[in-house]
């Protein structure tokens, strides 16, 4: 499957990266890479996240770093919709 990032998700990752570089520079790179790699891993296992809301919307929680990836599976493509810290309230997609 292809993995495509919608603009909001790409912006989320950029915002997270900038925040972490200011707040925790020693761990910023590996956290951002862990989020990116987890999202890209959905190409191989697109249904590993739990179903949330609509039947084709899913969420993958990265418990060790406290982030969640919201995504949608459509035909042969996984769309990464949002990246949020688990302490944040979910946003409308």
N, C-alpha and C positions, 0 to 999 in steps of 0.2 A: 504494500500500500504506500501511497504517497502521503507525506505529512506536509501540511501547509499551515502557516501561521497567519492569522488575520491581524490587521493593524493593531487592534487593542491588545492582543497578546504580546506582540512584538514590543509595543510601548510598555507594557507591564514589565517585561524582562529588562528592558533598558532602564526603567525607573528603579527596579530592584537592584540592578547592577550599580547605578549611580549612588543609591542610598548605602549599599553595603561598602562601596569603596570609601565613603566618608566615615561610616560608623564602625566597620569591621574589616579593614583592608586586608588583614592576614587571611581571612576566610572567604573574601568576596569572590575570588576567581573560581574556587572549587564549588561554591554554592551555585553560582550562575551556570557553570558547566554541568552540575548535577541536574539542575532544572532542565536545561537544554537537552541533555542526553536522555532524560526520562521522557520528555515529550517526543523526541525522535524515535525512541524505542517502541512507540505505539505503532510504528510501521509494521513491526513484526507481531505484536500482540495488541491489536486495537481494542479488544473488549476486556482488557484486564482491569480497567477502572469501573467503579460502581455506577449504576444508572442513577441519574438525578433529573428530576423534572420530566421532560419529554423522553420518550423511549430511546431516541438516538443521541441524547446528550449524556455524557459520562464525566466522571471526575476521578482523577488519579491523585491520591494523597501521598506526598513524600514525607513520611512521618519523621525520619531522622533529621530533616532540615526544616520541617514545619511549613511546607508550601503545598498548594494544591493546583493541579492543572485541570481546567475545565475544557472539554473538547467534544466534538461531534463527529460521528462516523457516517459518511455518506458514500455509498457505492465503494469505490476503490481509493478513497481519500479520507484522511483524518485531518480535521480542521481544529487547530489549537485556538481556543476562543479567549481564555483568560488565564492569568497566573496570579495567584493571591496567596498571601501568608495566611496560615490557618487561624490566626488571631483576628483577622479582618472579617467583617461581615461579608457574605457573598453579594456580588453585584448582579444587577439584571444583565443578561447577555444579549 
